[in-house]
Each structure stands twice: as structure tokens, then as C-alpha cells.
């Protein structure tokens, strides 16, 4: 592990948060300090080549998605801490090393040790832990590379692997606009249908919409319909980042042109095909569509979800369609919205019924301007931590001592980001 003790800059920031919380919110500070320190001291593994490998928590692999979210709050300190900046830069470099290896994989091993799901019916290598294709796995590393630049001025991450990786991302997004032409298939020998794709590993049938196809959700569960709307929203945002990077930092007019055209096509697809009507007759964003007339009204707790659209930078929080969507997914119309004796919020098909996720609760707090709501959610997260002072994957709304995943770094850092957000401390974007 890189960090055997907490860096001075991190301790100073934790002390600042503790002071801001005061006696009234001492519980927030206790959990913030435990979670904020935990990621550095338990998940970060500096490599001999200068890159950074990040464990997701209690699984010995690195997810492209999780690893970005795990370090994002540190960007506010990395402005002043060269070592922290270099650690995050090393993570971006590691992410793009993996992407150039296989842009369809979502999780990777630290070494080519053949760990993970090697018996899956897809193109596996000893480096790959899991090869579930998810749009967000390609979006998150671009986001981190961009945010590192915007917050610290660092450009070292824009290296040869980054350029090659971005070209592969654009190629995959373009290919998956017409999924019938894709080389990607995935099947797993399992009785859990969420862990495999039907139709000989190609997923359910889709029509062309301009959006780009995803095999799996950010939960690592299979998409019911192939066009995952919140992940396409995220793609629109990061394609804009690519345009900016290759215009202002790197010079590649053709790549900028390609990214711009793709961004417009996907966004048009979202606006044309990615909406449906809720029970009240309002126009709302669907969670998934297939371009053949089918859509789902729901939201999942994993990010990107529909709830996170303003956080991602896709739309304004006061946008009418977003507000109608938000009201819908924070109600029983969303089959994964649960309310019980101790808490209410969004859960997932990935965990048992009536289990809600701290990640989703944190996102609910970060996408409202209402301080009272933010306070309510933070109080709920602290009260329902199972006595551990850390966040978990999901917990039972009727018995928070029942939870999944003892150690889940992504959730810890989302809680920290909400505490920071409450005190108006945010990552620049």
C-alpha cells in the first residue's frame, strides 16, 4: 500500500471538515474522517512503473468506474499536494493502460494473474477480472483525466496510452451505435440471469437510435434493454471533455470532429428515444429503451443513474424533465425505491429487496439545492451505518444492522463528497 499514514494535507482537510461539522454534526465528522482516510490506507497500491492500482474494497480487482469515484474527492486537496496529484495521475495512466488492452472489460487484475471470471464465454486474458461491457467504464477514466487537469493543471496523464485509449473509446461507442455489427458477446454459466446476456451473448434486440449500446449497468447487472439512458448521458458529457482536451491541450482536429459528431448523435438519440411517460402523464427520462418501443421507468442506485444527471453535468437540476424524472424515481413508481422503518431511498436489482444504497442516498443529496434535505440524508447515512462508521453497499430499511459488503470504498467516498457538498466544497468541472 502507498499510504501507511495519513498525509498532512489530508489530515488538515479532515480537521477542517471536523471544525465545520461542529458539535451539532459530530457524527458526520466521525464518519467522514473514517471514510476519507480509509480509501488511502486500504485501497491504493503504487506500482513500480509509477501508475496506481486501486482495489475496489473487499474484491481484489480494480474497476475503471469505482476507482475514479474512489479518488474524486481528493482532487480538492491535490491542487496543493504534489504527491496526491501524482497518485491520481498514476491512476489515470493505469486506467488507460487497461483500456488500450481491452475497452470492453470493466475490471482488471493488478498483474496478469488470471484471477477473476476466467470461465466466462467472452475474450478473456490473464489481466482481466471481468469483461462486462458498460459504457460508464469508458466514461469515468476520461472524466478523471479531465477533472485532474481542471483542478490541478496536471497534463502528464495525457500521454500515449491516453490518446490511444480515447481513440478506442470513440471506436467502441461508434460500433455500438449499431450493435448488430459488434464483435462483443458475453455469457456466463450461471442461474442468475442478471450476470449473463441472452440471445447467444448479444443481449436483447435493439433498433438504431443514435445512442450507443451497453451490455451491463453500472451495477454490473445486465441491461434489460440495450440503450442505458443515464450512461448515454454520461457519454455525451465526456465526449465534450474529449473535444476540449484535444482542442486546448492536445491538437487533433479530426478526433475533435469525430467526438463532436458522436456527442450530437447520442444526445439527439436521448432526446428522441430516451423518454417515456410516467403514471401522471408527464414526460420523463426512461432508464433503458431498445429503440423498438420498449422502455423502463425505474432507476438504479449505481452511478450513472437518472438521479445523477445534473451531477454528471448533463442537465441543470431545475430542468423540467429532470425534475419530473426525479419525482418519479423517488417514488413507488420506481420498483427499486424502498421505504421502511429507518430509511428510504433507491436500491438495486444487485442487492436484496428493501436494501437501499448509500451511494444513491449521497447522490440524492448532491442533486438537490435544499440544505434541509442534504442534512436529513447525511443524518440518515450516519444513523444507518451498522455501527461501523463506514458506508456499505446496501442496507435493510427495516434493520440497518443487515447490510451487504463490509468494505466498499466507492460508497465511503460518495458519503464524503456529500459532506463536502453540504459545506459548499466541490470538485471543479
Order of alpha helices (4+ residues) and beta strands (2+ residues): alpha-alpha-beta-beta-beta-alpha-alpha-alpha-beta-beta-alpha-alpha-alpha-beta-alpha-alpha-beta-beta-beta-beta-alpha-alpha-beta-beta-beta-alpha-alpha-beta-beta-alpha
